[in-house]
């Protein structure tokens, strides 16, 4: 635990100007970012008597080892720089709103030749129009199903689209009139894009003019006695009205606004947002955060605005934002929102009428979200703190282990041996720092030897990066990258947890001792009786079954096991799904992929001539002859037989063969793709 007075700037050293400041820990990692109208006055608040600080602020300043600042000319610049640094460094002590769910959006991929309507989650992509967020994906699909009758835009995936174009036959939606079938050239790219633009205009709230136009066309068709066309237009109008009725009118003046409400206690805060477009609620979302310091409601609103509009521009920022409390000062925030939109934005507290009534509804949603969050054991700050304290007490550590790394070994009867490393900080997952290891030195069911190798490799990297960066006279690690951050393997944990009992723990401890590392604690969690083993101890530490510390260790161990077994299964699947091209000497993965992409499948490649094979970039005459001979000698795979009919099934033709580099690393959850092989 550091003494804040040891790194406190000298009197008069801090400028009395607007700026952004960063606290760093002893490893030079940014742990907190803040902004201030006056850096001198703001930073002075952190270097007062520790007893007078908020508990989380006290933890932050005692974890930090240095503070630095950047002076800016205006408060608007400070607001933007603070947001940029929080996104870049992800400081663990900053207010970070965690979505209580992954919200789906209705997305139109206007960046493609034939725009596609689909459900999307996660980070927004450039060139894609988004509408929402919605509470449920099925609500989007119901709306799209109604609108496709009037706007038959493409909804199929790239694979289905290419297959239809290859066969010349559209999918079912093309036959029933809910897709204009651009895959078979029933509509030109220009007309299909115009159709997608009309779909986006309707979803953006410009519905009145389009409905009036359809009604006029229906009347004209009836007068011309084109009754079938008139009936079709009548049904189209009814479908559009049903889609509009799915979003109730809440503001009669067709307002475009976002309403933000906050429910808070002394430790946490919940934020709820209602997105109102054209007077109708088009989407809802909610966030929850831990309070880092004694922050006001206005400051929480400011952080919510940063997260909500930090990457939005244009019409994505509404003309009106209604909040329960105004940031202090309000002018920089309002100027920043105006800059994001490109025109004036009204940021205010509703005082009367429909908008105040709707804000009360949003506020009730925020209060319910906070109450629900409090019941979730793993996300409760107080519970996490108690769990870390129990672990520290049980393992006789000097302080609570803020960073815990857990390792697990996975294999199938001694083959495809892999290991995983998962990271928890403050009791929460840091999925961006997960790592995966391939154990290539040997095969066999020797988990102890594998554990020793993994721990040795991980901490050799730590020592190498520490030595490469060097240390300053005061013991701080020097910077290694242009953005001022050391490499991630330069961050040592306070506790290493291994999945296993006394042998695995001894192997991990031995690996650390061989490297001369004696300031990192090691323990193991055995599955059979959930016993905690320590190095050199004959008897395990038995934590109570109701212990929050045991619950946290179990979560960490189970996450490491899940991450390891997912990677092991992926490697096993790649090994089983081999290709005849693997037998061609001197043919690398890149050229294998190029061959399959050029011909569509190994079956077509096998029937190609040497001259045709030479047409593939990177394939010369000699290599083409080698490929042709190898494929001719390789016995073709036995044809698949339909057990129901007895018919031989044709080989599926695809642009990507299983097991080639184009295949995703994992078909599991998104976090499984974040781990990097080591």
C-alpha positions as CSV (number, residue, x, y, z in Angstrom):
1,X,0.0,0.0,0.0
2,X,1.5,3.3,-1.1
3,X,1.6,6.5,0.9
4,X,0.0,9.3,-1.3
5,X,2.4,11.8,0.2
6,X,5.3,9.9,-1.4
7,X,4.2,11.0,-4.9
8,X,2.3,14.2,-4.1
9,X,3.4,17.1,-6.4
10,X,5.3,20.0,-4.8
11,X,3.4,23.2,-4.0
12,X,3.0,25.4,-7.0
13,X,3.9,22.6,-9.4
14,X,0.3,21.9,-10.5
15,X,-1.1,24.6,-12.9
16,X,-4.3,26.4,-12.1
17,X,-5.8,25.6,-15.5
18,X,-8.3,23.2,-17.1
19,X,-6.9,19.8,-17.8
20,X,-7.0,16.0,-17.5
21,X,-5.0,14.0,-15.0
22,X,-4.0,10.3,-14.7
23,X,-3.1,8.2,-11.7
24,X,-0.7,5.3,-12.4
25,X,0.2,2.4,-10.2
26,X,3.7,1.1,-9.5
27,X,3.7,-0.8,-12.9
28,X,2.9,2.4,-14.8
29,X,-0.6,1.2,-15.6
30,X,-3.3,4.0,-15.7
31,X,-5.8,3.3,-12.9
32,X,-7.8,6.5,-12.9
33,X,-8.5,9.3,-15.3
34,X,-10.3,12.6,-14.4
35,X,-10.8,16.1,-15.7
36,X,-10.9,19.4,-13.8
37,X,-11.7,23.1,-14.4
38,X,-8.7,23.8,-12.1
39,X,-6.1,21.0,-11.9
40,X,-4.6,22.5,-8.8
41,X,-7.8,22.6,-6.8
42,X,-9.0,19.2,-8.0
43,X,-5.8,17.2,-7.3
44,X,-5.5,18.8,-3.9
45,X,-8.7,16.9,-2.9
46,X,-6.9,13.6,-3.3
47,X,-4.0,14.4,-1.0
48,X,-5.9,15.1,2.2
49,X,-6.4,13.0,5.3
50,X,-7.2,9.4,4.1
51,X,-9.9,9.1,6.7
52,X,-11.9,11.9,5.0
53,X,-11.9,10.2,1.5
54,X,-14.5,8.0,0.0
55,X,-13.6,4.3,0.5
56,X,-13.0,3.6,-3.2
57,X,-11.0,6.9,-3.5
58,X,-8.9,5.9,-0.6
59,X,-8.2,2.6,-2.2
60,X,-7.3,4.3,-5.5
61,X,-4.8,6.8,-4.1
62,X,-3.1,4.1,-2.0
63,X,-2.8,1.9,-5.0
64,X,-1.4,4.7,-7.2
65,X,2.3,5.5,-7.3
66,X,2.3,8.6,-9.4
67,X,0.1,11.3,-10.9
68,X,0.5,13.3,-14.1
69,X,-1.6,15.8,-16.0
70,X,-2.2,17.4,-19.4
71,X,-3.2,21.0,-19.7
72,X,-5.9,21.9,-22.3
73,X,-7.3,25.2,-23.4
74,X,-11.0,24.7,-22.8
75,X,-13.3,22.5,-20.7
76,X,-14.8,21.0,-23.9
77,X,-11.3,19.7,-24.8
78,X,-10.9,18.3,-21.3
79,X,-14.2,16.5,-21.7
80,X,-13.2,14.9,-25.0
81,X,-9.7,14.0,-23.8
82,X,-11.1,12.4,-20.7
83,X,-13.4,10.2,-22.7
84,X,-10.6,9.3,-25.1
85,X,-8.3,8.2,-22.3
86,X,-10.9,6.2,-20.5
87,X,-11.7,4.3,-23.7
88,X,-7.9,3.8,-24.4
89,X,-6.6,2.8,-20.9
90,X,-9.8,1.3,-19.4
91,X,-8.8,2.4,-15.8
92,X,-10.2,0.1,-13.2
93,X,-11.2,2.8,-10.8
94,X,-13.1,5.0,-13.2
95,X,-16.9,5.1,-13.4
96,X,-17.6,2.5,-16.0
97,X,-21.2,1.8,-16.9
98,X,-21.7,-1.9,-17.4
99,X,-24.6,-2.9,-19.6
100,X,-27.0,-5.2,-17.7
101,X,-27.5,-7.0,-21.0
102,X,-26.3,-7.0,-24.6
103,X,-28.9,-4.9,-26.4
104,X,-29.9,-5.8,-30.0
105,X,-30.2,-3.2,-32.7
106,X,-32.0,-3.3,-36.1
107,X,-29.1,-2.7,-38.5
108,X,-29.0,-2.0,-42.2
109,X,-25.6,-2.6,-43.8
110,X,-25.4,0.3,-46.2
111,X,-21.7,-0.3,-46.6
112,X,-22.5,-3.4,-48.8
113,X,-23.4,-3.5,-52.5
114,X,-26.8,-5.0,-51.6
115,X,-27.7,-3.7,-48.1
116,X,-28.9,-6.3,-45.7
117,X,-31.4,-5.9,-42.8
118,X,-30.4,-7.9,-39.7
119,X,-30.2,-8.0,-35.9
120,X,-26.8,-6.8,-34.6
121,X,-25.2,-6.6,-31.1
122,X,-21.9,-5.3,-29.9
123,X,-19.7,-2.5,-31.2
124,X,-21.1,-0.4,-34.0
125,X,-19.5,-0.6,-37.4
126,X,-18.8,2.1,-39.9
127,X,-21.3,2.4,-42.8
128,X,-24.1,0.6,-41.0
129,X,-27.4,2.3,-40.1
130,X,-28.6,1.4,-36.6
131,X,-32.1,1.6,-35.1
132,X,-32.9,0.9,-31.5
133,X,-31.7,-0.5,-29.1
134,X,-34.6,-2.9,-28.6
135,X,-35.4,-4.9,-25.5
136,X,-35.6,-8.3,-27.3
137,X,-34.4,-9.6,-30.7
138,X,-37.8,-11.1,-31.4
139,X,-39.3,-7.6,-31.3
140,X,-37.0,-6.6,-34.1
141,X,-37.8,-9.7,-36.2
142,X,-41.6,-9.1,-35.8
143,X,-41.2,-5.5,-37.0
144,X,-39.0,-6.6,-39.9
145,X,-41.4,-9.3,-40.9
146,X,-44.2,-6.7,-41.2
147,X,-42.0,-4.2,-43.1
148,X,-40.6,-6.7,-45.6
149,X,-44.0,-6.8,-47.3
150,X,-43.6,-3.1,-48.2
151,X,-39.8,-2.9,-48.3
152,X,-38.6,-6.3,-49.6
153,X,-34.9,-5.7,-48.7
154,X,-32.4,-8.5,-48.5
155,X,-32.1,-10.2,-45.1
156,X,-30.0,-13.3,-45.9
157,X,-26.4,-14.0,-44.9
158,X,-23.5,-13.7,-47.3
159,X,-23.3,-17.5,-47.7
160,X,-27.0,-17.9,-48.5
161,X,-26.7,-15.0,-51.0
162,X,-23.7,-16.5,-52.8
163,X,-25.3,-19.9,-53.0
164,X,-28.5,-18.4,-54.5
165,X,-26.5,-16.5,-57.0
166,X,-24.6,-19.6,-57.9
167,X,-27.7,-21.8,-58.4
168,X,-29.8,-19.1,-59.9
169,X,-32.6,-19.9,-57.4
170,X,-33.7,-17.4,-54.7
171,X,-34.6,-18.4,-51.2
172,X,-38.1,-18.8,-49.8
173,X,-38.5,-15.1,-49.1
174,X,-37.8,-14.3,-52.7
175,X,-40.6,-16.7,-53.8
176,X,-43.2,-15.3,-51.4
177,X,-42.5,-11.6,-52.2
178,X,-40.7,-10.6,-49.0
179,X,-37.4,-10.2,-50.7
180,X,-36.7,-8.4,-54.0
181,X,-34.1,-11.2,-54.8
182,X,-31.1,-9.2,-55.9
183,X,-29.2,-12.4,-55.7
184,X,-30.7,-13.5,-59.0
185,X,-30.8,-10.0,-60.5
186,X,-34.5,-9.4,-60.2
187,X,-33.6,-5.9,-59.1
188,X,-30.6,-3.7,-59.9
189,X,-28.2,-2.7,-57.2
190,X,-29.3,0.9,-57.5
191,X,-33.0,0.1,-57.1
192,X,-32.3,-2.2,-54.2
193,X,-30.3,0.6,-52.4
194,X,-33.1,3.0,-53.0
195,X,-35.4,0.4,-51.3
196,X,-33.0,0.2,-48.4
197,X,-33.0,4.0,-48.1
198,X,-36.8,4.1,-47.9
199,X,-36.7,1.4,-45.2
200,X,-34.2,3.5,-43.2
201,X,-36.4,6.6,-43.7
202,X,-39.4,4.8,-42.4
203,X,-37.5,3.4,-39.3
204,X,-36.1,6.9,-38.6
205,X,-39.6,8.2,-38.1
206,X,-40.4,9.7,-41.4
207,X,-43.6,7.7,-41.8
208,X,-46.4,10.2,-42.5
209,X,-45.3,11.3,-45.9
210,X,-44.7,7.6,-47.0
211,X,-48.2,6.5,-45.8
212,X,-49.8,9.5,-47.5
213,X,-48.1,8.5,-50.7
214,X,-49.2,4.9,-50.5
215,X,-52.8,6.1,-49.8
216,X,-52.7,8.3,-52.8
217,X,-51.5,5.4,-55.0
218,X,-54.2,3.2,-53.6
219,X,-56.9,5.7,-54.5
220,X,-55.5,6.2,-58.0
221,X,-55.4,2.4,-58.5
222,X,-59.1,2.1,-57.4
223,X,-60.2,4.9,-59.7
224,X,-58.4,3.2,-62.6
225,X,-60.2,0.0,-61.6
226,X,-56.9,-1.8,-60.8
227,X,-58.5,-3.4,-57.8
228,X,-55.8,-6.1,-57.2
229,X,-53.1,-3.4,-57.0
230,X,-55.3,-1.2,-54.8
231,X,-55.9,-4.2,-52.5
232,X,-52.2,-4.9,-52.3
233,X,-51.5,-1.2,-51.4
234,X,-54.2,-1.4,-48.8
235,X,-52.6,-4.4,-47.2
236,X,-49.2,-2.6,-47.3
237,X,-50.6,0.4,-45.5
238,X,-52.2,-1.9,-42.9
239,X,-48.8,-3.7,-42.3
240,X,-47.0,-0.4,-41.9
241,X,-49.6,0.8,-39.4
242,X,-49.3,-2.4,-37.4
243,X,-45.5,-2.0,-37.3
244,X,-46.0,1.6,-36.0
245,X,-48.4,0.5,-33.3
246,X,-45.8,-1.7,-31.8
247,X,-44.2,1.5,-30.4
248,X,-46.8,3.4,-28.3
249,X,-47.0,7.2,-28.6
250,X,-45.7,8.8,-25.5
251,X,-45.1,12.4,-26.6
252,X,-47.8,13.9,-28.8
253,X,-45.6,16.5,-30.4
254,X,-43.5,13.9,-32.3
255,X,-40.4,14.7,-30.3
256,X,-37.0,13.2,-30.9
257,X,-35.4,12.9,-27.4
258,X,-33.4,10.7,-25.1
259,X,-34.5,10.5,-21.4
260,X,-31.9,9.6,-18.8
261,X,-32.7,8.6,-15.2
262,X,-30.4,7.7,-12.4
263,X,-31.1,5.7,-9.2
264,X,-28.2,5.5,-6.7
265,X,-27.0,4.7,-3.2
266,X,-23.7,5.3,-1.5
267,X,-21.9,2.6,-3.4
268,X,-23.6,2.1,-6.8
269,X,-25.7,3.8,-9.4
270,X,-28.1,2.5,-12.1
271,X,-28.9,4.5,-15.3
272,X,-31.9,3.9,-17.6
273,X,-32.3,5.5,-21.0
274,X,-35.4,5.7,-23.1
275,X,-34.9,6.6,-26.8
276,X,-37.9,8.4,-28.2
277,X,-38.1,9.1,-31.9
278,X,-41.2,10.6,-33.5
279,X,-42.9,10.7,-30.2
280,X,-42.6,6.9,-29.8
281,X,-40.3,4.8,-27.6
282,X,-37.9,3.2,-30.1
283,X,-35.5,1.6,-27.6
284,X,-34.5,1.2,-23.9
285,X,-31.2,0.3,-22.3
286,X,-29.7,0.3,-18.8
287,X,-26.3,0.5,-17.1
288,X,-24.9,-0.1,-13.7
289,X,-21.7,1.3,-12.2
290,X,-19.7,1.3,-8.9
291,X,-19.2,4.7,-7.4
292,X,-15.5,5.5,-7.3
293,X,-15.8,8.6,-5.2
294,X,-18.4,10.8,-3.6
295,X,-19.7,11.7,-7.1
296,X,-22.9,13.8,-7.6
297,X,-25.9,12.9,-9.7
298,X,-24.9,15.6,-12.3
299,X,-21.4,14.0,-12.6
300,X,-23.0,10.5,-13.1
301,X,-25.2,12.1,-15.8
302,X,-22.1,13.6,-17.5
303,X,-20.3,10.2,-17.5
304,X,-23.5,8.6,-19.0
305,X,-23.6,11.2,-21.7
306,X,-19.9,10.5,-22.6
307,X,-20.6,6.8,-22.9
308,X,-23.9,7.2,-24.8
309,X,-22.7,9.8,-27.4
310,X,-18.9,9.4,-27.3
311,X,-18.8,7.6,-30.7
312,X,-22.1,9.0,-32.2
313,X,-22.5,11.8,-34.7
314,X,-25.2,13.5,-36.6
315,X,-28.8,12.4,-36.1
316,X,-27.7,9.7,-33.6
317,X,-27.5,12.5,-31.1
318,X,-31.1,13.8,-30.6
319,X,-32.2,17.4,-30.5
320,X,-33.3,17.1,-26.9
321,X,-31.7,15.2,-23.9
322,X,-33.8,15.2,-20.7
323,X,-31.9,14.4,-17.5
324,X,-32.6,14.3,-13.7
325,X,-29.7,16.6,-12.9
326,X,-27.5,18.9,-14.9
327,X,-23.7,18.6,-15.0
328,X,-21.8,21.4,-13.3
329,X,-20.8,23.3,-15.3
330,X,-23.4,22.6,-18.1
331,X,-21.9,24.7,-20.9
332,X,-18.9,22.5,-21.8
333,X,-21.2,19.4,-21.9
334,X,-23.8,21.1,-24.0
335,X,-21.1,22.5,-26.4
336,X,-19.7,19.0,-26.7
337,X,-23.1,17.5,-27.6
338,X,-23.7,20.2,-30.1
339,X,-20.4,19.4,-31.7
340,X,-21.2,15.7,-31.9
341,X,-24.6,16.4,-33.6
342,X,-23.6,19.4,-35.7
343,X,-26.5,21.5,-34.6
344,X,-28.0,22.7,-31.3
345,X,-28.8,20.2,-28.5
346,X,-31.1,21.0,-25.6
347,X,-29.9,19.5,-22.3
348,X,-32.4,20.2,-19.6
349,X,-34.6,18.8,-16.7
350,X,-38.3,18.3,-17.6
351,X,-40.5,20.4,-15.4
352,X,-44.1,19.6,-16.4
353,X,-46.4,17.8,-18.8
354,X,-45.9,14.5,-20.7
355,X,-42.1,14.7,-20.6
356,X,-42.0,15.0,-16.8
357,X,-44.5,12.0,-16.6
358,X,-42.3,9.9,-18.9
359,X,-39.2,10.8,-16.9
360,X,-40.9,9.5,-13.8
361,X,-41.5,6.2,-15.7
362,X,-37.8,6.1,-16.7
363,X,-36.9,6.8,-13.0
364,X,-39.0,3.9,-11.8
365,X,-37.2,1.6,-14.3
366,X,-33.8,2.8,-12.9
367,X,-34.8,2.1,-9.3
368,X,-36.0,-1.4,-10.2
369,X,-32.8,-2.1,-12.2
370,X,-30.7,-1.0,-9.1
371,X,-32.8,-3.3,-6.8
372,X,-32.3,-6.2,-9.2
373,X,-28.6,-5.6,-9.5
374,X,-28.2,-5.7,-5.7
375,X,-29.5,-9.2,-5.8
376,X,-26.8,-10.3,-8.2
377,X,-24.1,-11.6,-5.9
378,X,-21.1,-11.4,-8.3
379,X,-21.7,-7.8,-9.2
380,X,-22.1,-6.4,-5.7
381,X,-19.1,-4.2,-4.8
382,X,-19.5,-5.0,-1.1
383,X,-19.7,-8.7,-1.7
384,X,-16.6,-8.6,-4.0
385,X,-14.6,-6.7,-1.4
386,X,-15.6,-9.2,1.3
387,X,-14.6,-12.1,-1.0
388,X,-11.1,-10.6,-1.6
389,X,-10.6,-9.9,2.1
390,X,-11.6,-13.5,3.0
391,X,-9.1,-14.9,0.4
392,X,-6.4,-12.6,1.8
393,X,-7.1,-13.8,5.4
394,X,-7.3,-17.5,4.4
395,X,-4.0,-17.4,2.5
396,X,-2.3,-15.0,5.0
397,X,-1.7,-12.3,2.4
398,X,-0.6,-8.8,3.3
399,X,-3.4,-7.2,1.3
400,X,-6.4,-8.2,-0.8
401,X,-5.3,-9.6,-4.2
402,X,-6.6,-7.0,-6.6
403,X,-5.3,-9.0,-9.6
404,X,-5.7,-12.8,-9.7
405,X,-4.5,-15.0,-12.5
406,X,-5.8,-18.6,-12.8
407,X,-4.3,-21.4,-15.0
408,X,-5.8,-24.7,-16.2
409,X,-4.5,-27.5,-18.4
410,X,-6.7,-29.3,-20.9
411,X,-6.0,-32.3,-23.2
412,X,-7.7,-35.4,-24.7
413,X,-5.9,-38.5,-23.6
414,X,-2.6,-36.7,-23.7
415,X,-3.1,-35.1,-27.2
416,X,-3.6,-31.5,-28.1
417,X,-2.3,-30.3,-24.7
418,X,-3.2,-26.6,-24.1
419,X,-3.5,-24.3,-21.2
420,X,-5.5,-21.2,-20.3
421,X,-4.8,-18.1,-18.3
422,X,-7.7,-16.0,-17.1
423,X,-7.5,-12.7,-15.2
424,X,-9.8,-11.2,-12.6
425,X,-9.3,-7.7,-11.2
426,X,-11.3,-6.4,-8.2
427,X,-13.2,-9.7,-8.5
428,X,-14.3,-9.0,-12.1
429,X,-13.2,-10.6,-15.4
430,X,-10.7,-8.8,-17.5
431,X,-11.4,-10.8,-20.7
432,X,-9.1,-8.6,-22.8
433,X,-6.1,-10.0,-20.9
434,X,-7.0,-13.7,-21.2
435,X,-4.2,-15.8,-22.8
436,X,-3.9,-19.3,-24.3
437,X,-0.9,-21.5,-24.4
438,X,0.0,-24.5,-26.6
439,X,2.1,-27.1,-24.9
440,X,4.3,-28.4,-27.8
441,X,7.4,-29.7,-26.0
442,X,5.8,-33.0,-25.1
443,X,2.6,-35.0,-25.2
444,X,1.1,-37.0,-22.5
445,X,-1.2,-36.8,-19.4
446,X,1.3,-34.9,-17.3
447,X,-0.6,-32.0,-15.9
448,X,2.1,-31.2,-13.4
449,X,4.9,-30.8,-16.0
450,X,2.5,-28.8,-18.2
451,X,1.6,-26.5,-15.4
452,X,5.3,-25.9,-14.6
453,X,6.0,-25.1,-18.3
454,X,3.1,-22.6,-18.5
455,X,3.9,-20.7,-15.3
456,X,7.6,-20.6,-16.4
457,X,6.7,-19.2,-19.8
458,X,4.3,-16.6,-18.6
459,X,6.6,-15.2,-15.9
460,X,9.7,-15.4,-18.1
461,X,7.8,-13.0,-20.4
462,X,7.1,-10.8,-17.4
463,X,10.8,-10.7,-16.4
464,X,11.9,-10.2,-20.0
465,X,9.6,-7.2,-20.5
466,X,10.5,-5.8,-17.1
467,X,14.2,-6.0,-18.0
468,X,13.6,-4.6,-21.5
469,X,11.8,-1.6,-20.1
470,X,14.2,-1.1,-17.2
471,X,13.4,0.6,-13.9
472,X,13.8,4.2,-12.8
473,X,15.7,5.2,-9.7
474,X,12.4,5.3,-7.7
475,X,11.5,1.8,-8.7
476,X,8.8,2.6,-11.3
477,X,8.8,0.7,-14.5
478,X,9.7,2.7,-17.6
479,X,7.2,3.2,-20.5
480,X,7.4,0.7,-23.3
481,X,4.9,1.9,-25.9
482,X,4.1,5.1,-27.7
483,X,0.8,5.4,-25.8
484,X,2.6,5.3,-22.5
485,X,1.5,1.8,-21.4
486,X,3.8,-1.2,-20.6
487,X,3.0,-4.5,-22.3
488,X,0.3,-6.6,-20.7
489,X,2.6,-9.4,-19.6
490,X,4.4,-6.7,-17.5
491,X,1.6,-6.7,-15.0
492,X,2.2,-9.2,-12.3
493,X,-0.7,-10.7,-10.2
494,X,-0.8,-10.7,-6.5
495,X,-2.2,-14.2,-6.5
496,X,-1.8,-17.2,-8.9
497,X,-4.5,-19.8,-8.7
498,X,-4.0,-23.2,-10.4
499,X,-6.7,-25.8,-11.1
500,X,-5.5,-28.8,-9.1
501,X,-4.2,-30.0,-5.8
502,X,-0.8,-30.2,-4.1
503,X,1.2,-31.5,-7.1
504,X,0.1,-28.6,-9.4
505,X,0.6,-26.0,-6.7
506,X,4.2,-27.3,-6.0
507,X,4.9,-27.2,-9.8
508,X,3.7,-23.6,-10.0
509,X,5.7,-22.5,-6.9
510,X,8.8,-24.3,-8.2
511,X,8.6,-22.5,-11.5
512,X,8.4,-19.1,-9.8
513,X,11.3,-20.0,-7.5
514,X,13.4,-20.9,-10.4
515,X,12.9,-17.5,-11.9
516,X,13.6,-15.8,-8.5
517,X,10.1,-14.5,-8.0
518,X,9.1,-14.6,-4.4
519,X,6.5,-11.8,-4.1
520,X,3.6,-13.6,-5.8
521,X,1.3,-15.9,-3.8
522,X,0.3,-19.3,-5.2
523,X,-2.7,-21.6,-4.3
524,X,-4.6,-24.4,-5.9
525,X,-8.3,-25.3,-5.9
526,X,-9.0,-29.0,-6.0
527,X,-12.3,-30.0,-7.6
528,X,-13.2,-33.0,-5.5
529,X,-13.8,-31.3,-2.1
530,X,-13.1,-27.7,-3.2
531,X,-10.0,-27.6,-1.0
532,X,-7.5,-24.7,-1.2
533,X,-3.9,-26.0,-1.3
534,X,-0.9,-23.9,-0.4
535,X,2.8,-24.7,-1.4
536,X,4.7,-26.8,1.2
537,X,1.6,-27.5,3.3
538,X,0.5,-31.0,4.1
539,X,-3.1,-30.1,4.8
540,X,-5.4,-27.9,2.7
541,X,-7.2,-24.7,3.8
542,X,-10.9,-25.5,4.0
543,X,-13.1,-22.4,3.5
544,X,-16.7,-22.5,4.6
545,X,-19.2,-23.5,1.9
546,X,-21.0,-20.2,2.4
547,X,-17.8,-18.2,2.0
548,X,-17.8,-15.4,-0.5
549,X,-14.0,-16.0,-1.0
550,X,-14.6,-19.7,-1.9
551,X,-17.4,-18.6,-4.3
552,X,-15.0,-16.2,-6.1
553,X,-12.2,-18.8,-6.3
554,X,-14.7,-21.3,-7.8
555,X,-15.8,-18.7,-10.4
556,X,-12.2,-18.0,-11.4
557,X,-11.3,-21.7,-11.6
558,X,-14.5,-22.6,-13.6
559,X,-13.8,-19.7,-16.1
560,X,-10.2,-21.0,-16.6
561,X,-11.5,-24.5,-17.2
562,X,-14.1,-23.3,-19.7
563,X,-11.6,-21.2,-21.6
564,X,-9.1,-24.0,-21.7
565,X,-11.5,-26.8,-22.8
566,X,-13.0,-24.5,-25.5
567,X,-9.5,-23.9,-27.0
568,X,-8.7,-27.6,-26.8
569,X,-11.8,-28.6,-28.6
570,X,-11.1,-26.1,-31.3
571,X,-7.6,-27.5,-31.9
572,X,-9.0,-31.1,-31.9
573,X,-11.7,-30.2,-34.4
574,X,-9.1,-28.6,-36.7
575,X,-6.8,-31.7,-36.5
576,X,-9.7,-34.1,-37.3
577,X,-11.0,-32.0,-40.2
578,X,-7.9,-32.3,-42.3
579,X,-7.7,-31.7,-46.1
580,X,-6.0,-33.6,-48.9
581,X,-4.0,-30.5,-49.5
582,X,-2.2,-31.1,-46.1
583,X,-0.3,-33.9,-47.9
584,X,1.1,-31.7,-50.6
585,X,4.8,-31.0,-49.6
586,X,5.8,-27.3,-49.4
587,X,2.3,-26.0,-49.6
588,X,1.6,-23.4,-46.8
589,X,-1.7,-22.4,-45.3
590,X,-1.9,-19.2,-47.3
591,X,-1.7,-21.0,-50.7
592,X,-4.1,-23.7,-49.5
593,X,-6.6,-21.1,-48.7
594,X,-6.0,-19.3,-52.1
595,X,-6.5,-22.6,-54.0
596,X,-9.8,-23.4,-52.2
597,X,-11.1,-19.8,-52.6
598,X,-10.2,-19.9,-56.4
599,X,-11.8,-23.3,-57.2
600,X,-14.6,-23.4,-54.5
601,X,-13.7,-26.9,-53.2
602,X,-11.1,-29.6,-53.2
603,X,-13.4,-31.6,-55.5
604,X,-13.2,-28.9,-58.2
605,X,-9.5,-28.5,-57.7
606,X,-8.9,-32.2,-58.2
607,X,-10.6,-32.1,-61.6
608,X,-8.6,-29.0,-62.7
609,X,-5.7,-29.0,-65.2
610,X,-2.2,-28.0,-64.4
611,X,-2.7,-24.8,-66.4
612,X,-5.8,-23.9,-64.5
613,X,-4.0,-24.5,-61.2
614,X,-1.3,-22.1,-62.3
615,X,-3.8,-19.3,-62.6
616,X,-3.9,-19.1,-58.8
617,X,-1.6,-16.3,-57.5
618,X,1.6,-17.7,-56.0
619,X,1.3,-21.1,-57.7
620,X,4.0,-21.9,-60.2
621,X,4.3,-24.7,-62.8
622,X,6.3,-27.0,-60.6
623,X,4.0,-26.5,-57.6
624,X,0.9,-27.0,-59.8
625,X,2.3,-30.3,-61.1
626,X,3.0,-31.4,-57.5
627,X,-0.5,-30.5,-56.4
628,X,-2.1,-32.4,-59.3
629,X,0.0,-35.5,-58.7
630,X,-0.7,-35.5,-54.9
631,X,-4.5,-35.1,-55.4
632,X,-4.6,-37.8,-58.1
633,X,-2.8,-40.2,-55.8
634,X,-5.0,-39.3,-52.7
635,X,-8.0,-41.5,-52.5
636,X,-11.2,-39.4,-52.5
637,X,-13.2,-39.5,-49.3
638,X,-16.0,-42.0,-49.2
639,X,-19.3,-40.4,-50.3
640,X,-21.8,-39.5,-47.6
641,X,-25.0,-41.6,-47.8
642,X,-28.5,-40.4,-46.7
643,X,-29.6,-43.1,-44.3
644,X,-33.2,-42.3,-45.0
645,X,-33.2,-42.6,-48.8
646,X,-30.0,-44.5,-49.5
647,X,-28.9,-41.7,-52.0
648,X,-25.3,-40.5,-52.2
649,X,-25.0,-36.9,-51.0
650,X,-22.9,-34.5,-53.1
651,X,-19.9,-32.8,-51.5
652,X,-20.7,-29.3,-50.3
653,X,-18.9,-26.6,-52.2
654,X,-17.7,-23.7,-50.1
655,X,-15.3,-20.9,-50.3
656,X,-13.7,-21.8,-47.0
657,X,-12.6,-25.3,-46.0
658,X,-12.8,-26.3,-42.4
659,X,-9.6,-26.1,-40.6
660,X,-8.1,-23.4,-42.9
661,X,-7.0,-20.0,-41.6
662,X,-10.3,-18.5,-42.6
663,X,-12.1,-20.4,-39.9
664,X,-12.8,-18.5,-36.6
665,X,-10.6,-19.3,-33.6
666,X,-13.7,-20.4,-31.6
667,X,-17.4,-20.8,-32.2
668,X,-18.1,-20.0,-28.6
669,X,-18.8,-16.8,-26.8
670,X,-17.2,-13.6,-28.0
671,X,-14.8,-13.4,-25.1
672,X,-13.2,-16.7,-26.2
673,X,-11.9,-14.9,-29.3
674,X,-10.1,-12.3,-27.2
675,X,-7.5,-14.7,-25.8
676,X,-4.3,-14.7,-27.7
677,X,-2.1,-17.7,-28.3
678,X,1.2,-17.6,-26.5
